[in-house]
Amino acid sequence: MPEANYKMKLGAMPEVRTFAATLGHIINSNYFYCARAKGEAIPAETDYENTLQTKAQLVKAMHDAIGYCSVVYDALTDATAMQTVIARGPSGPGHLVLRVQVLFNNIGHDCEVYGSLVGYFRTANLVPPSTAAVNAANSGGHGS
């Protein structure tokens, strides 16, 4: 997505996120879920959704969040997946859930938000990354 489109919204309602804010939301959520799966406090105090605006800032922060989560996923075994961790909402008491449930929620949330991002790409007359990858694979790796 070109940086010029990072302020794009898919509607006029104030609660609709910009493309940049949607990426920031994903970053916040990855830290939220993966910290819970690790059994620790969220390591990042930044509210990425409401503070980062540039493509360079968001790309770096996304790489950092993915790196943080990769440690959790890489360490997952059958045994650790079935261990309980305390799951808390943004505010409120926690409850015990399986570590794997927290990670499934992370994956599900990322997929849900990716669905929103597809709308931004289509509105900007761009091919979403997942579609571009499928098109490239179906054309022998030459794209379309």
Secondary structure, DSSP 8 states (H G I E B T S, - for coil): --GGGTT-BSSSSTTS-BHHHHHHHHHHHHHHHHHHHHTS--S----HHHH--SHHHHHHHHHHHHHHHHHHHHH--HHHHTSEEEE--SSS--EEEEHHHHHHHHHHHHHHHHHHHHHHHHHTT---HHHHHHHHHHTTSS--
